[in-house]
Amino acid sequence: MKRLARVLGGAAVLALGCSEPSGPVAGDLIVSLAGPLQARAVKFRLVGPRTAVGSGGTGYRVYAANLLADTMHLIVVAPLGTTLGPGPIARVSVPDVRRVGAYVAIVDEVAGPTYALQNPTQFTLTVVRP
């Protein structure tokens, strides 16, 4: 009986030690662009809990403004002579990466390689963990 209690107690300690942290886990999320056309710049909204933003090593210029408590407006611009490739365009720091589903990126405007406006419905943004 004592042996069974020790085995069960040891299993409980191992199970508790291997669980995920119970509090928020701060970190970064990636915003990625997809679409059939080339884009020189994209303006979008990121809706979700308070965030901070950076280019995330993409080489793109990122401009951001928090106009509402849960909405950040961003503009991402490719360097002169290049376009935004499909894939990561910005990195955002968030208070809890496990809540990635709480973030939605909405394309507002897209400029093509010659700065002509493109149809924003042809582009999509996703927010994912790196």
Secondary structure, 3 states (H helix, E strand, C coil): CHHHHHHHHHHHHHHHHCCCCCCCCCEEEEEEEECCCCECEEEEEEECCCCEEECCCCCCEEEEEEEECCEEEEEEECCCCCCECCEEEEEEEECCHHHHHHCEEEEEEEECCCCCEECHHHCEEEEECC
